[in-house]
Amino acid sequence: MKTILTTLGVSLLVLASCTGQKKQAESDFIQENIDNAVAQETIQTDIIEKSGKILNPRTINKDGSIVYVPIDDWCSGFFPGNIWYTYELTGDKKWLPLAEKYTEALDSVQYLTWHHDVGFMIGSSYLNGYRFANKEEYKPVIIQTAKSLSTRFRPAAGVLQSWDADKGWQAERGWKCPVIIDNMMNLELLFEASRLSGDSTYYNVAVKHADTTMKNHFRADNSCYHVVDYDPVTGEVRKKQTAQGYADESSWARGQAWALYGYTMCYRYTHDSKYLDMAEKVYNFIFNNPNLPEDLVPYWDFNAPNIPNEPRDASAAACTASALYELSTYIPGKNYKETADKIMESLGSPAYRAEVGTNGNFILMHSVGSIPHGAEIDVPLNYADYYFLEGIMRKRDLEANKKLF
């Protein structure tokens, strides 16, 4: 009996030691990535502040110079969002006035009605400011932006129209009411606007869009189309195509990430289990796909013709990891957090995380904007950094037994 008890005691000590080592390794990983982000964001913001202007970095040119975008660019909210995450992750007050300044430069976006991405733009900036700094004065901007976004709702089709079809390259496609899977990400702003205002209009629009997208955007294998075009008068589906993927019937990697994140987020606000079911189906498509690399950072399209000699998309991986941290809180016991951890470990490795002072001072390398458009191929992107930082924050909070929402 004494021998058995001694053996049991040793086993428990070994287990406790291993658990302690794992927790320390997780803590070290989080702090190392926070420190890296602080170093890169410090260089980035120093350049901006020395210019005397409010600049908004999105990516880099082929010569390594930084690409800055205007406030109506769909990516304009992510850099302010990155500063909010840096503030939240460090608690360092020096980041607060920078986050406020870069956010408030986007004030006019709340009235923008000619595309759907205002959810990204104001959600990443103003909504994070409201959450992390209790900025009550940001509430009217969030609500007005939801009002502007809602003008794009097409009742007959039951969707928010993503792009106007009468200008730019979109006008060449013959679409009438194009809806892209990316639009699922903009629903968070609508849900929040209803919560903040008490007006259920925005909530109802978000739910209808999510339901219609679930009905029409997904294939039998639970992959999703990028673009579904509707007739805005009859509501009928006209076409199912792609804009940024390899082909109409291929599975564009970031699109799958948007879907996973979007339906997980919809459950947060509605507690409707059908959204969890959809998120799990998308997860199963992604992680059972034979073309998903071992490091879990996908090629830009799961059906790209030259795999494994195709560009990876770190932005898709970062968005997926962040979504999985949230999903793990709703459906425990399915290793969703462990999968997210593996993705984050890959992204935090030298294979994807840039050395300080390189990469245009962005955190992650190897993302893809739109290969069909010949744009932003194998470059850093501000939204890859955004979802990576969000993933770090969610990982930190989960491991501290803190609720995400």
SEZABA-952097 format. One record per residue (C-alpha): residue number from 1; z negated, x, y. Coordinates in Angstrom, 3 decimals, decimal comma. Example, Ala and Ser with C-alpha at 12.3 -4.5 7.8 and 13.67 -1.06 7.14 Angstrom:
BEGIN
@resi 1 z -7,800 x 12,300 y -4,500
@resi 2 z -7,140 x 13,670 y -1,060
end
This chain:
BEGIN
@resi 1 z 0,000 x 0,000 y 0,000
@resi 2 z -0,889 x 2,838 y 2,367
@resi 3 z 2,492 x 4,457 y 1,691
@resi 4 z 4,303 x 1,194 y 2,422
@resi 5 z 2,400 x 0,693 y 5,662
@resi 6 z 3,047 x 4,286 y 6,694
@resi 7 z 6,765 x 3,897 y 5,987
@resi 8 z 6,838 x 0,623 y 7,925
@resi 9 z 5,061 x 2,246 y 10,848
@resi 10 z 7,524 x 5,132 y 10,931
@resi 11 z 10,434 x 2,690 y 10,786
@resi 12 z 9,054 x 0,707 y 13,690
@resi 13 z 8,576 x 3,895 y 15,709
@resi 14 z 12,160 x 4,961 y 15,005
@resi 15 z 13,427 x 1,503 y 15,953
@resi 16 z 11,410 x 1,531 y 19,166
@resi 17 z 12,690 x 5,005 y 19,969
@resi 18 z 16,316 x 3,982 y 19,392
@resi 19 z 15,865 x 0,851 y 21,497
@resi 20 z 14,321 x 2,895 y 24,277
@resi 21 z 17,128 x 5,424 y 24,147
@resi 22 z 19,727 x 2,664 y 24,306
@resi 23 z 18,057 x 1,047 y 27,327
@resi 24 z 17,884 x 4,424 y 29,060
@resi 25 z 21,556 x 5,076 y 28,343
@resi 26 z 22,472 x 1,644 y 29,758
@resi 27 z 20,370 x 2,301 y 32,854
@resi 28 z 21,949 x 5,712 y 33,313
@resi 29 z 25,443 x 4,221 y 32,970
@resi 30 z 24,715 x 1,608 y 35,615
@resi 31 z 23,173 x 4,072 y 38,069
@resi 32 z 25,946 x 6,608 y 37,573
@resi 33 z 28,573 x 4,017 y 38,379
@resi 34 z 26,642 x 2,765 y 41,395
@resi 35 z 26,396 x 6,335 y 42,670
@resi 36 z 30,115 x 6,855 y 42,097
@resi 37 z 30,969 x 3,635 y 43,947
@resi 38 z 28,730 x 4,608 y 46,870
@resi 39 z 30,475 x 7,978 y 47,128
@resi 40 z 33,957 x 6,469 y 47,111
@resi 41 z 33,104 x 3,586 y 49,443
@resi 42 z 31,419 x 6,014 y 51,857
@resi 43 z 34,598 x 8,063 y 52,174
@resi 44 z 36,704 x 4,899 y 52,448
@resi 45 z 34,567 x 3,309 y 55,161
@resi 46 z 34,203 x 6,592 y 57,075
@resi 47 z 38,001 x 6,739 y 57,392
@resi 48 z 38,090 x 3,150 y 58,624
@resi 49 z 35,252 x 3,574 y 61,088
@resi 50 z 36,742 x 6,759 y 62,542
@resi 51 z 40,026 x 4,919 y 63,151
@resi 52 z 38,317 x 2,520 y 65,543
@resi 53 z 40,122 x -0,330 y 63,788
@resi 54 z 39,243 x -2,771 y 61,047
@resi 55 z 41,466 x -1,661 y 58,176
@resi 56 z 41,714 x -3,322 y 54,788
@resi 57 z 42,664 x -0,980 y 51,908
@resi 58 z 44,514 x -2,550 y 48,974
@resi 59 z 46,179 x 0,307 y 47,035
@resi 60 z 48,042 x 3,605 y 47,575
@resi 61 z 51,658 x 4,556 y 48,169
@resi 62 z 53,565 x 6,946 y 45,904
@resi 63 z 52,632 x 9,810 y 48,236
@resi 64 z 48,939 x 8,960 y 47,848
@resi 65 z 48,495 x 7,449 y 51,310
@resi 66 z 46,384 x 4,324 y 51,572
@resi 67 z 48,060 x 0,924 y 51,900
@resi 68 z 46,241 x -1,313 y 54,375
@resi 69 z 46,986 x -5,032 y 54,450
@resi 70 z 46,823 x -7,768 y 57,109
@resi 71 z 44,204 x -10,490 y 56,957
@resi 72 z 46,633 x -13,058 y 55,495
@resi 73 z 47,378 x -10,865 y 52,477
@resi 74 z 46,054 x -12,438 y 49,270
@resi 75 z 43,996 x -9,300 y 48,575
@resi 76 z 42,287 x -9,154 y 51,970
@resi 77 z 38,932 x -10,454 y 50,717
@resi 78 z 38,386 x -7,946 y 47,947
@resi 79 z 37,544 x -4,895 y 50,048
@resi 80 z 34,895 x -6,754 y 52,069
@resi 81 z 33,686 x -8,049 y 48,705
@resi 82 z 33,396 x -4,507 y 47,407
@resi 83 z 31,168 x -3,637 y 50,339
@resi 84 z 29,005 x -6,692 y 49,644
@resi 85 z 28,642 x -5,574 y 46,027
@resi 86 z 27,770 x -2,054 y 47,153
@resi 87 z 25,101 x -3,558 y 49,413
@resi 88 z 23,758 x -5,743 y 46,606
@resi 89 z 23,771 x -2,923 y 44,044
@resi 90 z 22,016 x -0,403 y 46,293
@resi 91 z 19,869 x -2,498 y 48,609
@resi 92 z 20,852 x 0,033 y 51,290
@resi 93 z 20,885 x -1,684 y 54,679
@resi 94 z 23,583 x 0,645 y 55,996
@resi 95 z 26,177 x -1,396 y 54,109
@resi 96 z 25,191 x -4,719 y 55,670
@resi 97 z 26,840 x -4,359 y 59,117
@resi 98 z 29,996 x -2,998 y 57,483
@resi 99 z 30,150 x -5,928 y 55,052
@resi 100 z 29,617 x -8,353 y 57,918
@resi 101 z 32,261 x -6,747 y 60,136
@resi 102 z 34,962 x -6,540 y 57,453
@resi 103 z 34,185 x -10,090 y 56,312
@resi 104 z 34,184 x -11,677 y 59,746
@resi 105 z 37,552 x -10,095 y 60,510
@resi 106 z 38,926 x -12,719 y 58,075
@resi 107 z 37,595 x -15,654 y 60,096
@resi 108 z 41,028 x -17,226 y 60,701
@resi 109 z 41,785 x -17,400 y 56,963
@resi 110 z 39,717 x -20,576 y 56,789
@resi 111 z 42,604 x -22,431 y 58,467
@resi 112 z 45,374 x -20,914 y 56,345
@resi 113 z 47,222 x -23,589 y 54,356
@resi 114 z 50,481 x -21,945 y 53,270
@resi 115 z 49,218 x -20,467 y 50,019
@resi 116 z 46,416 x -20,973 y 47,508
@resi 117 z 44,786 x -17,548 y 47,595
@resi 118 z 42,291 x -18,447 y 50,306
@resi 119 z 39,823 x -18,950 y 47,453
@resi 120 z 40,092 x -15,281 y 46,560
@resi 121 z 40,052 x -14,222 y 50,200
@resi 122 z 37,031 x -16,178 y 51,418
@resi 123 z 35,210 x -16,329 y 48,079
@resi 124 z 35,128 x -12,546 y 47,758
@resi 125 z 34,007 x -12,053 y 51,341
@resi 126 z 32,176 x -14,970 y 52,960
@resi 127 z 30,783 x -16,475 y 49,767
@resi 128 z 29,329 x -13,143 y 48,693
@resi 129 z 27,843 x -12,713 y 52,154
@resi 130 z 26,222 x -16,131 y 51,827
@resi 131 z 24,868 x -15,239 y 48,384
@resi 132 z 23,648 x -11,709 y 49,026
@resi 133 z 22,474 x -11,877 y 52,635
@resi 134 z 21,617 x -15,576 y 53,059
@resi 135 z 24,215 x -15,848 y 55,810
@resi 136 z 23,859 x -19,551 y 56,600
@resi 137 z 26,459 x -19,206 y 59,353
@resi 138 z 29,071 x -18,537 y 56,658
@resi 139 z 28,723 x -22,014 y 55,132
@resi 140 z 31,080 x -23,766 y 57,590
@resi 141 z 33,773 x -21,157 y 56,905
@resi 142 z 33,487 x -21,701 y 53,149
@resi 143 z 33,718 x -25,474 y 53,567
@resi 144 z 36,629 x -25,331 y 56,024
@resi 145 z 38,512 x -23,005 y 53,663
@resi 146 z 38,037 x -25,515 y 50,839
@resi 147 z 39,388 x -28,201 y 53,140
@resi 148 z 42,451 x -26,069 y 53,872
@resi 149 z 42,979 x -25,303 y 50,190
@resi 150 z 42,703 x -28,991 y 49,324
@resi 151 z 45,748 x -29,751 y 51,476
@resi 152 z 47,737 x -28,137 y 48,659
@resi 153 z 46,588 x -30,724 y 46,108
@resi 154 z 49,472 x -32,766 y 44,696
@resi 155 z 47,974 x -36,018 y 43,333
@resi 156 z 50,958 x -37,039 y 41,203
@resi 157 z 50,887 x -33,754 y 39,323
@resi 158 z 47,122 x -33,333 y 39,487
@resi 159 z 47,286 x -29,710 y 40,636
@resi 160 z 46,902 x -27,445 y 43,621
@resi 161 z 50,315 x -26,017 y 44,444
@resi 162 z 50,069 x -22,234 y 44,332
@resi 163 z 53,084 x -21,073 y 46,287
@resi 164 z 55,369 x -22,757 y 48,770
@resi 165 z 58,800 x -22,950 y 47,165
@resi 166 z 60,918 x -22,819 y 50,315
@resi 167 z 60,473 x -19,201 y 51,402
@resi 168 z 60,406 x -15,671 y 50,097
@resi 169 z 61,343 x -14,693 y 46,564
@resi 170 z 59,741 x -17,918 y 45,320
@resi 171 z 62,529 x -19,902 y 46,988
@resi 172 z 65,046 x -18,190 y 44,695
@resi 173 z 63,465 x -19,546 y 41,511
@resi 174 z 64,353 x -23,208 y 41,936
@resi 175 z 60,736 x -24,343 y 41,779
@resi 176 z 59,360 x -27,475 y 43,430
@resi 177 z 55,609 x -27,175 y 42,835
@resi 178 z 54,763 x -23,861 y 41,141
@resi 179 z 51,265 x -23,431 y 39,779
@resi 180 z 50,094 x -20,040 y 38,532
@resi 181 z 47,195 x -19,370 y 36,180
@resi 182 z 45,665 x -17,219 y 38,947
@resi 183 z 44,861 x -20,450 y 40,774
@resi 184 z 41,978 x -21,069 y 38,343
@resi 185 z 40,101 x -18,358 y 40,232
@resi 186 z 40,261 x -20,279 y 43,504
@resi 187 z 38,375 x -23,245 y 42,078
@resi 188 z 35,027 x -21,489 y 42,574
@resi 189 z 35,367 x -21,918 y 46,322
@resi 190 z 35,983 x -25,652 y 45,893
@resi 191 z 32,972 x -26,080 y 43,629
@resi 192 z 30,805 x -24,163 y 46,091
@resi 193 z 32,085 x -26,199 y 49,028
@resi 194 z 31,020 x -29,411 y 47,321
@resi 195 z 27,618 x -27,924 y 46,556
@resi 196 z 27,137 x -26,769 y 50,149
@resi 197 z 28,529 x -29,870 y 51,864
@resi 198 z 27,614 x -32,676 y 49,490
@resi 199 z 31,260 x -33,796 y 49,592
@resi 200 z 32,483 x -34,335 y 46,029
@resi 201 z 36,150 x -34,279 y 47,073
@resi 202 z 36,456 x -30,549 y 46,479
@resi 203 z 34,677 x -30,740 y 43,120
@resi 204 z 37,006 x -33,511 y 41,971
@resi 205 z 40,110 x -31,561 y 42,993
@resi 206 z 38,853 x -28,499 y 41,109
@resi 207 z 38,155 x -30,464 y 37,930
@resi 208 z 41,526 x -32,207 y 38,029
@resi 209 z 43,345 x -28,912 y 38,511
@resi 210 z 41,399 x -27,275 y 35,664
@resi 211 z 42,143 x -30,189 y 33,331
@resi 212 z 45,845 x -30,313 y 34,161
@resi 213 z 46,138 x -26,556 y 33,741
@resi 214 z 44,398 x -26,753 y 30,378
@resi 215 z 46,903 x -29,377 y 29,281
@resi 216 z 50,084 x -27,638 y 30,389
@resi 217 z 49,540 x -23,889 y 30,741
@resi 218 z 48,562 x -22,932 y 27,208
@resi 219 z 50,581 x -22,262 y 24,074
@resi 220 z 49,578 x -23,040 y 20,502
@resi 221 z 48,116 x -19,525 y 20,119
@resi 222 z 45,970 x -20,086 y 23,247
@resi 223 z 47,852 x -17,585 y 25,364
@resi 224 z 48,901 x -18,895 y 28,752
@resi 225 z 52,071 x -19,081 y 30,770
@resi 226 z 51,991 x -17,492 y 34,183
@resi 227 z 53,875 x -20,207 y 36,098
@resi 228 z 54,210 x -23,921 y 35,396
@resi 229 z 56,471 x -25,777 y 37,813
@resi 230 z 55,821 x -29,482 y 38,423
@resi 231 z 57,734 x -32,252 y 40,069
@resi 232 z 55,359 x -33,127 y 42,932
@resi 233 z 56,601 x -36,733 y 43,011
@resi 234 z 56,598 x -37,654 y 39,308
@resi 235 z 54,093 x -35,075 y 38,099
@resi 236 z 56,375 x -34,007 y 35,260
@resi 237 z 56,490 x -30,403 y 34,072
@resi 238 z 59,845 x -28,918 y 35,045
@resi 239 z 59,618 x -25,306 y 33,867
@resi 240 z 57,267 x -22,835 y 32,206
@resi 241 z 58,023 x -19,307 y 33,329
@resi 242 z 56,618 x -16,004 y 34,543
@resi 243 z 56,698 x -14,120 y 37,813
@resi 244 z 54,669 x -10,998 y 37,038
@resi 245 z 54,816 x -10,867 y 33,235
@resi 246 z 57,455 x -9,342 y 30,968
@resi 247 z 59,144 x -12,640 y 30,003
@resi 248 z 58,630 x -16,385 y 30,240
@resi 249 z 57,207 x -16,528 y 26,712
@resi 250 z 55,211 x -13,294 y 26,913
@resi 251 z 51,490 x -13,037 y 27,622
@resi 252 z 50,837 x -11,310 y 30,932
@resi 253 z 47,519 x -9,508 y 30,554
@resi 254 z 45,950 x -10,327 y 33,903
@resi 255 z 46,917 x -13,964 y 33,452
@resi 256 z 44,834 x -14,134 y 30,288
@resi 257 z 41,933 x -12,567 y 32,214
@resi 258 z 42,252 x -15,134 y 35,008
@resi 259 z 42,150 x -17,910 y 32,394
@resi 260 z 39,075 x -16,540 y 30,628
@resi 261 z 37,202 x -16,041 y 33,890
@resi 262 z 38,364 x -19,334 y 35,389
@resi 263 z 37,256 x -21,584 y 32,538
@resi 264 z 33,960 x -19,746 y 32,119
@resi 265 z 33,310 x -20,318 y 35,817
@resi 266 z 34,282 x -24,004 y 35,525
@resi 267 z 31,549 x -24,477 y 32,945
@resi 268 z 29,029 x -22,973 y 35,372
@resi 269 z 29,590 x -25,821 y 37,813
@resi 270 z 30,372 x -28,742 y 35,471
@resi 271 z 28,503 x -27,986 y 32,221
@resi 272 z 31,463 x -29,581 y 30,451
@resi 273 z 31,761 x -27,953 y 27,023
@resi 274 z 35,552 x -28,288 y 26,925
@resi 275 z 35,746 x -25,443 y 29,425
@resi 276 z 33,612 x -23,225 y 27,213
@resi 277 z 35,873 x -24,111 y 24,288
@resi 278 z 38,909 x -23,077 y 26,330
@resi 279 z 37,296 x -19,808 y 27,377
@resi 280 z 36,501 x -19,004 y 23,747
@resi 281 z 40,059 x -19,749 y 22,688
@resi 282 z 41,399 x -17,364 y 25,318
@resi 283 z 38,867 x -14,747 y 24,227
@resi 284 z 40,062 x -15,062 y 20,620
@resi 285 z 43,676 x -14,621 y 21,680
@resi 286 z 42,897 x -11,474 y 23,659
@resi 287 z 40,589 x -9,761 y 21,208
@resi 288 z 42,447 x -10,640 y 18,025
@resi 289 z 45,734 x -9,465 y 19,499
@resi 290 z 47,226 x -6,567 y 17,513
@resi 291 z 48,550 x -5,035 y 20,752
@resi 292 z 45,114 x -4,697 y 22,349
@resi 293 z 44,239 x -0,976 y 22,415
@resi 294 z 41,031 x 0,349 y 20,865
@resi 295 z 39,490 x 0,994 y 24,287
@resi 296 z 40,032 x -2,709 y 25,151
@resi 297 z 41,972 x -1,957 y 28,343
@resi 298 z 45,181 x -3,954 y 27,817
@resi 299 z 48,766 x -3,035 y 28,438
@resi 300 z 50,083 x -4,950 y 31,448
@resi 301 z 51,652 x -7,522 y 29,113
@resi 302 z 50,676 x -8,123 y 25,493
@resi 303 z 54,376 x -8,400 y 24,621
@resi 304 z 55,717 x -5,530 y 26,722
@resi 305 z 58,599 x -3,986 y 24,742
@resi 306 z 57,587 x -0,313 y 24,735
@resi 307 z 53,956 x -0,503 y 23,630
@resi 308 z 52,195 x 1,949 y 23,321
@resi 309 z 54,259 x 3,566 y 26,077
@resi 310 z 53,534 x 0,894 y 28,657
@resi 311 z 51,184 x 0,985 y 31,675
@resi 312 z 47,639 x -0,252 y 31,201
@resi 313 z 46,041 x -2,764 y 33,547
@resi 314 z 42,468 x -1,844 y 34,427
@resi 315 z 42,278 x -4,879 y 36,737
@resi 316 z 42,752 x -7,223 y 33,771
@resi 317 z 40,094 x -5,351 y 31,816
@resi 318 z 37,580 x -5,443 y 34,671
@resi 319 z 38,066 x -9,172 y 35,242
@resi 320 z 37,710 x -9,827 y 31,506
@resi 321 z 34,490 x -7,816 y 31,261
@resi 322 z 32,919 x -9,610 y 34,203
@resi 323 z 33,840 x -12,977 y 32,708
@resi 324 z 32,354 x -12,026 y 29,347
@resi 325 z 29,006 x -11,168 y 30,881
@resi 326 z 28,818 x -14,707 y 32,220
@resi 327 z 30,158 x -16,247 y 29,006
@resi 328 z 27,462 x -14,425 y 27,022
@resi 329 z 24,788 x -16,378 y 28,902
@resi 330 z 26,274 x -19,707 y 27,827
@resi 331 z 27,110 x -18,788 y 24,229
@resi 332 z 24,659 x -16,170 y 22,943
@resi 333 z 24,986 x -14,451 y 19,608
@resi 334 z 28,739 x -13,882 y 19,655
@resi 335 z 28,760 x -10,299 y 20,949
@resi 336 z 30,414 x -11,230 y 24,231
@resi 337 z 28,096 x -8,914 y 26,148
@resi 338 z 28,706 x -6,112 y 23,663
@resi 339 z 32,452 x -6,515 y 24,114
@resi 340 z 32,040 x -6,440 y 27,893
@resi 341 z 29,906 x -3,303 y 27,584
@resi 342 z 32,637 x -1,572 y 25,591
@resi 343 z 35,237 x -2,448 y 28,226
@resi 344 z 32,975 x -1,192 y 31,004
@resi 345 z 32,323 x 2,048 y 29,128
@resi 346 z 36,078 x 2,597 y 28,934
@resi 347 z 36,578 x 1,833 y 32,615
@resi 348 z 33,657 x 4,046 y 33,580
@resi 349 z 35,080 x 6,984 y 31,645
@resi 350 z 37,273 x 9,747 y 33,139
@resi 351 z 40,296 x 8,012 y 31,595
@resi 352 z 40,063 x 5,225 y 34,197
@resi 353 z 37,428 x 6,114 y 36,801
@resi 354 z 38,695 x 8,482 y 39,441
@resi 355 z 36,937 x 11,604 y 40,619
@resi 356 z 35,213 x 11,191 y 43,970
@resi 357 z 37,563 x 11,899 y 46,856
@resi 358 z 40,719 x 11,206 y 44,855
@resi 359 z 42,737 x 8,060 y 44,085
@resi 360 z 42,812 x 6,948 y 47,723
@resi 361 z 39,017 x 6,600 y 47,422
@resi 362 z 39,365 x 3,620 y 45,101
@resi 363 z 37,099 x 3,539 y 42,051
@resi 364 z 39,494 x 2,763 y 39,205
@resi 365 z 42,889 x 4,173 y 38,323
@resi 366 z 45,669 x 2,650 y 36,201
@resi 367 z 46,190 x -0,937 y 37,328
@resi 368 z 49,420 x -2,889 y 37,664
@resi 369 z 50,444 x -5,352 y 40,362
@resi 370 z 53,886 x -6,646 y 39,384
@resi 371 z 56,269 x -4,653 y 37,240
@resi 372 z 59,096 x -7,237 y 37,560
@resi 373 z 58,924 x -6,752 y 41,320
@resi 374 z 58,646 x -2,973 y 41,005
@resi 375 z 55,382 x -3,173 y 42,912
@resi 376 z 52,065 x -1,380 y 42,395
@resi 377 z 52,713 x 0,204 y 39,017
@resi 378 z 49,945 x 2,418 y 37,613
@resi 379 z 47,950 x 2,539 y 40,836
@resi 380 z 44,449 x 1,661 y 42,037
@resi 381 z 43,976 x -1,918 y 43,253
@resi 382 z 41,107 x -3,236 y 45,333
@resi 383 z 40,606 x -6,204 y 43,015
@resi 384 z 40,236 x -3,936 y 39,979
@resi 385 z 37,350 x -2,282 y 41,835
@resi 386 z 35,981 x -5,690 y 42,830
@resi 387 z 35,665 x -7,028 y 39,301
@resi 388 z 34,398 x -3,684 y 38,038
@resi 389 z 31,585 x -3,749 y 40,616
@resi 390 z 30,888 x -7,385 y 39,791
@resi 391 z 30,696 x -6,373 y 36,131
@resi 392 z 28,223 x -3,591 y 36,951
@resi 393 z 26,086 x -6,067 y 38,878
@resi 394 z 26,155 x -8,635 y 36,084
@resi 395 z 25,388 x -6,007 y 33,444
@resi 396 z 22,453 x -4,750 y 35,509
@resi 397 z 21,067 x -8,240 y 35,995
@resi 398 z 21,428 x -9,257 y 32,351
@resi 399 z 19,669 x -6,126 y 31,179
@resi 400 z 16,845 x -6,858 y 33,620
@resi 401 z 16,606 x -10,390 y 32,175
@resi 402 z 17,677 x -11,819 y 35,515
@resi 403 z 19,746 x -14,992 y 35,682
@resi 404 z 23,290 x -14,485 y 36,933
@resi 405 z 23,445 x -17,848 y 38,693
end
